[in-house]
Amino acid sequence: MVSSTKDELKLRVEKWLQAAPIVGEIMESESTIGGGSLPGQTLPTYVLAISESHVDGGLDGLANRMRKASPPVVGRIDDGRFLLDPRSVLLEEDNDVINALSYI
């Protein structure tokens, strides 16, 4: 996933947005990589961003519903938006993300 290009990541986010019945936007962002081996290192990415005004129950409620999906989908909340980063999702899991987004 570290070797994915920004263009590849953007195409995946576009696919998520087109396939799921949600209101969101594609935004440039950064993925944090590593941990003990690369603390603080980031890579550019695109994310699917969902604003609080477009979900019932607020962003915490959305994050909770996504975590309860099967399989769970984990995003992050930043600056009033729920963000999903394709760099943290295996390519073969894209349909799982789309399915989870279909029930929010």
Backbone as a printed PyTorch tensor [residue, N CA C, xyz], in Angstrom:
tensor([[[  0.8190,  -1.1930,   0.0000],
         [  0.0000,   0.0000,   0.0000],
         [  0.8650,   1.2600,   0.0000]],

        [[  2.0640,   1.1240,   0.5280],
         [  2.9830,   2.2580,   0.5320],
         [  3.3850,   2.6370,  -0.8890]],

        [[  3.4250,   1.6680,  -1.7870],
         [  3.8720,   1.9390,  -3.1490],
         [  2.7640,   2.4580,  -4.0750]],

        [[  1.5280,   2.5380,  -3.5890],
         [  0.4280,   3.0500,  -4.4210],
         [  0.6780,   4.5060,  -4.7910]],

        [[  0.3590,   4.8550,  -6.0350],
         [  0.5120,   6.2470,  -6.4650],
         [ -0.7260,   7.0460,  -6.0770]],

        [[ -0.5760,   8.3560,  -6.0420],
         [ -1.7270,   9.2130,  -5.7350],
         [ -2.8370,   9.0120,  -6.7570]],

        [[ -2.4810,   8.8400,  -8.0300],
         [ -3.4940,   8.6310,  -9.0660],
         [ -4.2810,   7.3410,  -8.8200]],

        [[ -3.5930,   6.2810,  -8.4380],
         [ -4.2690,   5.0170,  -8.1350],
         [ -5.2180,   5.1870,  -6.9490]],

        [[ -4.7630,   5.8950,  -5.9430],
         [ -5.5770,   6.1160,  -4.7480],
         [ -6.8030,   6.9640,  -5.0770]],

        [[ -6.6210,   7.9790,  -5.9040],
         [ -7.7470,   8.8430,  -6.2740],
         [ -8.7980,   8.0460,  -7.0390]],

        [[ -8.3770,   7.1730,  -7.9380],
         [ -9.3210,   6.3390,  -8.6860],
         [-10.1440,   5.4560,  -7.7450]],

        [[ -9.5130,   4.9300,  -6.7320],
         [-10.2410,   4.0850,  -5.7780],
         [-11.2670,   4.8920,  -4.9980]],

        [[-10.8870,   6.0800,  -4.5600],
         [-11.8310,   6.9250,  -3.8200],
         [-12.9900,   7.3390,  -4.7320]],

        [[-12.6970,   7.6340,  -5.9860],
         [-13.7630,   7.9620,  -6.9330],
         [-14.7320,   6.7940,  -7.0730]],

        [[-14.1960,   5.5870,  -7.1190],
         [-15.0390,   4.3870,  -7.2080],
         [-15.9400,   4.2750,  -5.9770]],

        [[-15.3790,   4.4860,  -4.7940],
         [-16.1730,   4.4240,  -3.5660],
         [-17.3080,   5.4380,  -3.6160]],

        [[-16.9740,   6.6490,  -4.0070],
         [-17.9480,   7.7380,  -4.0180],
         [-19.0530,   7.4830,  -5.0370]],

        [[-18.7080,   6.9640,  -6.1930],
         [-19.7000,   6.6970,  -7.2360],
         [-20.5980,   5.5170,  -6.8810]],

        [[-20.0620,   4.5290,  -6.1880],
         [-20.8110,   3.2990,  -5.9280],
         [-21.7030,   3.3710,  -4.6880]],

        [[-21.3910,   4.2320,  -3.7550],
         [-22.1490,   4.3000,  -2.5060],
         [-23.1110,   5.4900,  -2.5350]],

        [[-24.2930,   5.3190,  -1.9520],
         [-25.2770,   6.4090,  -1.9390],
         [-24.9950,   7.4120,  -0.8190]],

        [[-23.8800,   8.1110,  -0.9390],
         [-23.4750,   9.0690,   0.0990],
         [-23.1470,  10.4100,  -0.5300]],

        [[-23.1050,  11.4250,   0.3210],
         [-22.6180,  12.7340,  -0.1050],
         [-21.2390,  12.9010,   0.5200]],

        [[-20.2460,  12.9880,  -0.3140],
         [-18.8800,  13.1390,   0.1700],
         [-18.0610,  13.8670,  -0.8700]],

        [[-16.8150,  14.0660,  -0.5490],
         [-15.9130,  14.7200,  -1.4880],
         [-14.5500,  14.0540,  -1.4270]],

        [[-13.8130,  14.2290,  -2.4860],
         [-12.4520,  13.7030,  -2.5630],
         [-11.5070,  14.8270,  -2.1870]],

        [[-10.6260,  14.5440,  -1.2510],
         [ -9.6850,  15.5530,  -0.7680],
         [ -8.2710,  14.9950,  -0.7540]],

        [[ -7.3100,  15.8710,  -0.9760],
         [ -5.9070,  15.4900,  -0.7720],
         [ -5.6390,  15.4540,   0.7220]],

        [[ -4.7950,  14.5280,   1.1310],
         [ -4.4610,  14.3820,   2.5430],
         [ -3.0930,  13.7220,   2.6550]],

        [[ -2.7780,  13.2580,   3.8570],
         [ -1.5360,  12.5380,   4.0970],
         [ -1.8310,  11.2890,   4.9040]],

        [[ -1.1410,  10.2140,   4.5720],
         [ -1.2190,   8.9640,   5.3240],
         [  0.0010,   8.8760,   6.2210]],

        [[ -0.2160,   8.5260,   7.4620],
         [  0.9010,   8.2670,   8.3590],
         [  1.3460,   6.8400,   8.1220]],

        [[  2.6340,   6.6600,   7.9040],
         [  3.1580,   5.3230,   7.6460],
         [  4.0670,   4.8990,   8.7790]],

        [[  4.2860,   3.6200,   8.8490],
         [  5.2150,   3.1050,   9.8450],
         [  4.6870,   3.2670,  11.2560]],

        [[  5.5360,   3.1830,  12.1540],
         [  5.2500,   3.2770,  13.5740],
         [  6.6010,   3.3550,  14.2340]],

        [[  7.0160,   2.2490,  14.7940],
         [  8.3280,   2.2090,  15.4170],
         [  9.4540,   2.3970,  14.4240]],

        [[  9.2610,   1.9050,  13.1940],
         [ 10.3430,   1.9770,  12.2130],
         [ 10.4040,   3.3180,  11.4850]],

        [[  9.2710,   3.9760,  11.2990],
         [  9.2250,   5.2530,  10.5880],
         [  8.3210,   6.2510,  11.3160]],

        [[  8.6270,   6.5890,  12.5550],
         [  7.7250,   7.4670,  13.3040],
         [  7.5960,   8.8440,  12.6540]],

        [[  6.3610,   9.2790,  12.4980],
         [  6.1110,  10.6190,  11.9730],
         [  6.2080,  10.7560,  10.4650]],

        [[  6.5040,   9.6900,   9.7460],
         [  6.6260,   9.7650,   8.2910],
         [  5.2380,   9.7280,   7.6530]],

        [[  5.0540,  10.5150,   6.5910],
         [  3.7720,  10.5450,   5.8960],
         [  3.9820,  10.4000,   4.3900]],

        [[  2.9000,  10.0160,   3.7130],
         [  2.8640,   9.9510,   2.2580],
         [  1.6050,  10.6680,   1.7810]],

        [[  1.6710,  11.3260,   0.6240],
         [  0.4690,  11.9810,   0.1010],
         [ -0.5680,  10.9490,  -0.3190]],

        [[ -1.8320,  11.3140,  -0.1600],
         [ -2.9270,  10.4220,  -0.5100],
         [ -4.1510,  11.2420,  -0.8830]],

        [[ -5.1640,  10.5730,  -1.3100],
         [ -6.5020,  11.1500,  -1.4480],
         [ -7.4010,  10.3960,  -0.4830]],

        [[ -8.3750,  11.0870,   0.0920],
         [ -9.3160,  10.4590,   1.0080],
         [-10.7360,  10.7740,   0.5750]],

        [[-11.6500,   9.9220,   1.0140],
         [-13.0680,  10.2140,   0.9010],
         [-13.4510,  10.9350,   2.1820]],

        [[-13.9720,  12.1490,   2.0460],
         [-14.3230,  12.9660,   3.2010],
         [-15.8390,  13.1440,   3.2540]],

        [[-16.4140,  12.8310,   4.4000],
         [-17.8500,  12.9800,   4.6140],
         [-18.0560,  14.0030,   5.7160]],

        [[-18.7440,  15.0940,   5.3970],
         [-18.9840,  16.1670,   6.3650],
         [-20.0720,  15.7760,   7.3440]],

        [[-19.9730,  16.3240,   8.5320],
         [-20.9480,  16.0310,   9.5790],
         [-22.3660,  16.3830,   9.1520]],

        [[-22.5090,  17.4160,   8.3430],
         [-23.8460,  17.8440,   7.9200],
         [-24.5320,  16.8300,   7.0060]],

        [[-23.7910,  15.8430,   6.5210],
         [-24.3510,  14.8500,   5.6060],
         [-24.6380,  13.4950,   6.2550]],

        [[-24.5520,  13.4260,   7.5810],
         [-24.8180,  12.1520,   8.2550],
         [-25.7030,  12.3700,   9.4760]],

        [[-26.5530,  11.3890,   9.7370],
         [-27.3530,  11.4120,  10.9600],
         [-26.5040,  10.9060,  12.1140]],

        [[-26.6690,  11.5120,  13.2650],
         [-25.9520,  11.0400,  14.4490],
         [-24.5440,  11.5660,  14.5890]],

        [[-24.1380,  12.4870,  13.7440],
         [-22.8160,  13.0860,  13.8540],
         [-21.6910,  12.1680,  13.4150]],

        [[-20.5010,  12.7200,  13.4610],
         [-19.3300,  11.9740,  12.9920],
         [-18.9820,  10.8030,  13.8950]],

        [[-19.1550,  10.9770,  15.2060],
         [-18.8720,   9.8630,  16.1130],
         [-19.8380,   8.7140,  15.8540]],

        [[-21.1020,   9.0510,  15.5860],
         [-22.0820,   8.0200,  15.2570],
         [-21.7240,   7.3070,  13.9620]],

        [[-21.2890,   8.0750,  12.9620],
         [-20.8700,   7.4890,  11.6950],
         [-19.6750,   6.5620,  11.8980]],

        [[-18.6790,   7.0360,  12.6240],
         [-17.4860,   6.2190,  12.8830],
         [-17.8740,   4.9230,  13.5950]],

        [[-18.8020,   5.0140,  14.5380],
         [-19.2580,   3.8380,  15.2710],
         [-19.9810,   2.8600,  14.3480]],

        [[-20.8530,   3.3570,  13.4670],
         [-21.5650,   2.4790,  12.5360],
         [-20.5910,   1.8070,  11.5670]],

        [[-19.5910,   2.5410,  11.1220],
         [-18.6100,   1.9470,  10.2110],
         [-17.8000,   0.8510,  10.9080]],

        [[-17.4630,   1.0700,  12.1710],
         [-16.7170,   0.0440,  12.9260],
         [-17.5610,  -1.1940,  13.1760]],

        [[-18.8930,  -1.0300,  13.1970],
         [-19.7840,  -2.1670,  13.4340],
         [-20.1490,  -2.8940,  12.1450]],

        [[-19.6860,  -2.3940,  11.0070],
         [-19.9380,  -3.0690,   9.7350],
         [-19.2230,  -4.4150,   9.7470]],

        [[-19.6130,  -5.2790,   8.8190],
         [-18.9620,  -6.5800,   8.7210],
         [-18.3680,  -6.7380,   7.3290]],

        [[-17.0600,  -6.6560,   7.2110],
         [-16.0570,  -6.4270,   8.2490],
         [-16.0280,  -4.9500,   8.6640]],

        [[-15.4620,  -4.6810,   9.8340],
         [-15.3850,  -3.3000,  10.3010],
         [-14.5590,  -2.4220,   9.3600]],

        [[-14.9750,  -1.1690,   9.2400],
         [-14.2460,  -0.1840,   8.4420],
         [-13.8660,   0.9520,   9.3880]],

        [[-12.5820,   1.2440,   9.4570],
         [-12.0890,   2.2540,  10.3880],
         [-11.5860,   3.4580,   9.6100]],

        [[-12.1330,   4.6140,   9.9370],
         [-11.6870,   5.8730,   9.3610],
         [-11.1600,   6.7620,  10.4660]],

        [[-10.9810,   8.0280,  10.1280],
         [-10.5520,   8.9810,  11.1540],
         [-11.3700,  10.2570,  11.0080]],

        [[-11.5120,  10.9670,  12.1070],
         [-12.2240,  12.2320,  12.1030],
         [-11.1940,  13.3420,  12.1780]],

        [[-11.3130,  14.2860,  11.2430],
         [-10.3750,  15.3990,  11.1980],
         [-11.0910,  16.6260,  10.6360]],

        [[-11.0210,  17.7170,  11.3630],
         [-11.5400,  19.0040,  10.8910],
         [-13.0030,  18.9190,  10.4450]],

        [[-13.8270,  18.2650,  11.2460],
         [-15.2470,  18.2020,  10.9650],
         [-15.6430,  17.2660,   9.8470]],

        [[-14.7800,  16.3150,   9.5250],
         [-15.0700,  15.3470,   8.4620],
         [-14.6260,  13.9550,   8.8950]],

        [[-15.3560,  12.9470,   8.4130],
         [-14.9640,  11.5610,   8.5830],
         [-14.1830,  11.1830,   7.3350]],

        [[-12.9570,  10.7060,   7.4980],
         [-12.0670,  10.4380,   6.3740],
         [-11.7760,   8.9470,   6.2350]],

        [[-11.8570,   8.4770,   4.9990],
         [-11.4600,   7.1050,   4.6720],
         [-10.3040,   7.1750,   3.6880]],

        [[ -9.2060,   6.5450,   4.0570],
         [ -7.9700,   6.5930,   3.2770],
         [ -7.7430,   5.2680,   2.5660]],

        [[ -7.7510,   5.2550,   1.2340],
         [ -7.5510,   3.9920,   0.5150],
         [ -6.1700,   3.3820,   0.7360]],

        [[ -5.2360,   4.1760,   1.1940],
         [ -3.9000,   3.6310,   1.4510],
         [ -3.9280,   2.6440,   2.6250]],

        [[ -4.9810,   2.7090,   3.4380],
         [ -5.0960,   1.7980,   4.5830],
         [ -6.1010,   0.6740,   4.3230]],

        [[ -6.5450,   0.5290,   3.0660],
         [ -7.5200,  -0.5010,   2.6930],
         [ -6.9190,  -1.3370,   1.5600]],

        [[ -6.9170,  -2.6360,   1.7370],
         [ -6.4390,  -3.4990,   0.6640],
         [ -7.3570,  -3.3750,  -0.5410]],

        [[ -6.8050,  -3.4690,  -1.7250],
         [ -7.5810,  -3.3400,  -2.9570],
         [ -8.7760,  -4.2940,  -2.9720]],

        [[ -8.5650,  -5.5180,  -2.5170],
         [ -9.6540,  -6.4970,  -2.5250],
         [-10.7230,  -6.2080,  -1.4720]],

        [[-10.5130,  -5.2040,  -0.6290],
         [-11.4950,  -4.8140,   0.3850],
         [-12.3390,  -3.6100,  -0.0450]],

        [[-12.1310,  -3.1010,  -1.2440],
         [-12.8890,  -1.9320,  -1.6980],
         [-14.3950,  -2.1590,  -1.6420]],

        [[-14.8590,  -3.3380,  -2.0450],
         [-16.3010,  -3.6050,  -1.9980],
         [-16.8280,  -3.6280,  -0.5710]],

        [[-16.0150,  -4.0340,   0.3870],
         [-16.4210,  -3.9910,   1.7950],
         [-16.6430,  -2.5460,   2.2440]],

        [[-15.7760,  -1.6540,   1.8020],
         [-15.9340,  -0.2330,   2.1330],
         [-17.2210,   0.3070,   1.5040]],

        [[-17.4350,  -0.0150,   0.2500],
         [-18.6440,   0.4410,  -0.4530],
         [-19.8890,  -0.0890,   0.2450]],

        [[-19.8870,  -1.3580,   0.6250],
         [-21.0400,  -1.9320,   1.3280],
         [-21.2900,  -1.2310,   2.6540]],

        [[-20.2370,  -0.9710,   3.4190],
         [-20.3970,  -0.2730,   4.6940],
         [-20.9550,   1.1290,   4.4760]],

        [[-20.4680,   1.8130,   3.4560],
         [-20.9640,   3.1640,   3.1690],
         [-22.4270,   3.1570,   2.7260]],

        [[-22.8740,   2.0610,   2.1760],
         [-24.2570,   1.9690,   1.7020],
         [-25.2720,   1.9360,   2.8350]],

        [[-24.8160,   1.6760,   4.0450],
         [-25.7250,   1.5470,   5.1820],
         [-25.5430,   2.6290,   6.2280]],

        [[-24.9040,   3.7250,   5.8760],
         [-24.7160,   4.7790,   6.8620],
         [-25.8790,   5.7240,   6.8200]]])
